[in-house]
Amino acid sequence: MPFEVTFWGVRGTVPCPFPDHMRYGGNTSCVQVEVAGRTIILDGGTGLRPLGKHLVDAGARRATILLSHLHLDHVNGFPFFAPGFSPGFSCDVHAARRDGKPDLRTVLGGLMEPPLFPVPLRDLEADFAFEDFDLGSTLELGDGIRVRTSPLHHPDGSTGFRIEHEGRALAYVTDTEHVPGQADDRVLDLIAGADLVIYDATYTEDEWRQRVGWGHSTWNEGVRLCRLAGARRLALFHHDPDHDDDFMDGMETQARAAWSSVFAAREGVTVAVADRP
């Protein structure tokens, strides 16, 4: 069976429905992973809405959603997830437990209460299960799928994921900030030898220096980490809303000049994680 990803939302912060953003896409973070006949969804930004329609059209009956964190740009597609309104659809939703913070069900439920949204979570017809896991734990999803988790450096915290199946690995590392000259050992461990790494490349180096503490990174750091960790390919992700298509073309060209195994994620594009070993 294939192990592949489809990008349904590649932006950070806010959706960008502008003509000069369409080649890369304007929806916020949402990635579909197909592995071992299972559907795993990484984050639920506005890209979750078109993905949900696709799943309904395809007759899908179940999915697993892994949320890196609960900032609005990573969950604002959840109320518009069409399978949630479908009887017979089952969905497990996972996010890291945060000390002193509301649990996952409370946060997503609050997003769907008036005056924010007219249909409350309790009225959804699909079968939802919500699980708050401990950071650093490993999730066994069945069918030989293992998901390792790791904390990332981001305001309010974020979680990196490594999805493993039959010797292949995908790492999803977004909403993380680096320290210049210091490789993050937790990130290196998460991406070590990965076939594909999806990494937060929100800013250029110059932009990043003006936004220290905002919790994001650069393509330069992504390339450096992937080389150190022996990862095979890198997808630049979480594009800044101010970066239009022409800007993204230039960023991708610069990144490829530094390392040929890198590309900028584009909405609607499907990429094989790896061939079978």
Long-range contacts (C-beta under 8 A, 24 or more apart in sequence): 1-34, 1-35, 1-36, 1-37, 2-34, 2-35, 2-272, 3-33, 3-34, 3-35, 3-36, 3-165, 3-166, 3-168, 3-170, 3-272, 3-273, 3-274, 4-33, 4-34, 4-35, 4-270, 4-271, 4-272, 4-273, 5-31, 5-32, 5-33, 5-34, 5-170, 5-196, 5-198, 5-270, 5-271, 5-273, 6-31, 6-32, 6-34, 6-51, 6-268, 6-269, 6-270, 6-271, 7-31, 7-47, 7-235, 7-265, 7-266, 7-267, 7-268, 7-269, 7-270, 7-271, 8-32, 8-47, 8-48, 8-50, 8-51, 8-267, 8-268, 9-43, 9-45, 9-46, 9-47, 9-48, 9-77, 9-267, 10-47, 10-237, 10-238, 10-239, 10-265, 10-266, 10-267, 11-45, 11-73, 11-238, 11-239, 11-240, 11-241, 12-73, 12-174, 12-175, 12-200, 12-202, 12-216, 12-238, 12-239, 12-240, 12-241, 13-73, 13-240, 13-241, 14-73, 14-241, 15-45, 15-46, 16-241, 18-244, 20-244, 20-245, 20-246, 21-241, 21-244, 21-245, 22-245, 23-245, 23-248, 23-266, 24-239, 24-245, 24-248, 24-264, 24-265, 24-266, 24-267, 25-266, 25-267, 25-268, 26-267, 27-77, 27-267, 28-73, 28-74, 28-76, 28-77, 29-68, 29-73, 29-74, 29-174, 29-237, 29-238, 30-77, 31-172, 31-198, 33-163, 33-170, 33-273, 35-145, 35-163, 35-165, 35-273, 36-143, 36-144, 36-145, 36-165, 36-166, 37-143, 38-62, 38-64, 38-141, 38-142, 38-143, 38-145, 39-63, 39-64, 40-64, 40-65, 40-66, 40-141, 40-145, 40-147, 40-163, 41-65, 41-66, 42-66, 42-68, 42-161, 42-172, 42-198, 43-67, 43-68, 43-74, 43-75, 43-174, 44-74, 44-75, 44-76, 44-77, 44-78, 44-81, 45-73, 45-74, 45-75, 45-76, 45-77, 46-76, 46-77, 46-80, 47-77, 47-267, 48-77, 48-78, 48-80, 48-81, 49-77, 49-80, 49-81, 49-82, 51-77, 51-81, 52-77, 52-80, 52-81, 52-82, 52-83, 52-84, 53-82, 55-82, 55-83, 56-82, 56-83, 56-86, 60-89, 61-88, 61-89, 61-90, 62-89, 62-90, 62-91, 63-89, 63-91, 63-92, 64-91, 64-92, 64-93, 64-94, 64-141, 65-91, 65-92, 65-93, 65-94, 66-94, 66-95, 66-139, 66-147, 66-159, 66-161, 66-172, 67-93, 67-94, 67-95, 67-104, 67-159, 68-152, 68-158, 68-159, 68-160, 68-161, 68-172, 68-174, 68-175, 69-95, 69-96, 69-154, 69-156, 69-157, 69-158, 69-159, 69-175, 70-95, 70-104, 70-107, 70-108, 70-156, 71-156, 71-175, 74-175, 75-107, 75-108, 75-111, 76-111, 78-108, 78-111, 78-112, 79-111, 79-112, 79-117, 79-119, 83-126, 84-124, 84-125, 84-126, 84-128, 85-124, 85-125, 85-126, 86-125, 86-126, 87-125, 87-126, 88-126, 88-127, 89-125, 89-126, 89-127, 90-126, 90-127, 90-128, 90-129, 91-126, 91-127, 91-128, 91-129, 92-128, 92-129, 92-131, 93-128, 93-129, 93-130, 93-131, 94-130, 94-131, 94-132, 94-133, 94-139, 95-131, 95-132, 95-133, 95-159, 96-132, 96-133, 96-134, 96-135, 96-149, 96-151, 96-157, 96-159, 97-132, 97-133, 97-134, 97-135, 98-156, 98-157, 101-156, 103-130, 103-132, 104-130, 104-131, 104-132, 105-130, 135-159, 148-190, 150-186, 150-187, 150-189, 150-190, 151-186, 152-176, 152-186, 152-187, 153-177, 153-178, 153-184, 153-215, 154-215, 154-216, 155-213, 155-214, 155-215, 158-215, 160-186, 160-187, 160-190, 161-190, 162-190, 162-191, 162-194, 166-276, 166-277, 167-277, 168-195, 168-273, 168-274, 168-276, 168-277, 169-193, 169-194, 169-195, 169-273, 169-274, 170-194, 170-195, 170-196, 170-197, 170-198, 170-273, 171-196, 171-197, 171-198, 171-231, 172-198, 173-197, 173-198, 173-199, 173-200, 174-198, 174-199, 174-200, 174-237, 174-238, 175-200, 175-215, 175-216, 175-238, 176-200, 176-215, 176-216, 176-217, 177-212, 177-213, 177-214, 177-215, 177-216, 177-217, 178-217, 178-218, 178-221, 178-225, 183-224, 183-225, 183-228, 184-225, 187-225, 187-229, 188-225, 188-228, 188-229, 191-225, 191-226, 191-229, 191-231, 192-229, 192-230, 192-231, 193-229, 193-230, 193-231, 193-232, 194-229, 194-231, 194-232, 195-231, 195-232, 195-233, 195-273, 195-274, 196-231, 196-232, 196-233, 196-234, 196-235, 196-271, 196-273, 196-274, 197-222, 197-225, 197-226, 197-231, 197-233, 197-234, 197-235, 198-235, 198-237, 198-265, 199-225, 199-226, 199-234, 199-235, 199-236, 199-237, 200-237, 200-238, 201-236, 201-237, 201-238, 201-239, 201-251, 201-255, 201-264, 202-238, 202-239, 202-240, 203-240, 204-251, 207-240, 219-251, 219-254, 219-255, 219-262, 220-258, 222-262, 223-255, 223-258, 223-259, 223-262, 226-259, 226-261, 226-262, 227-259, 232-261, 232-274, 233-261, 233-262, 233-263, 234-259, 234-261, 234-262, 234-263, 235-262, 235-263, 235-264, 235-265, 235-271, 236-262, 236-263, 236-264, 236-265, 237-265, 239-264, 239-265
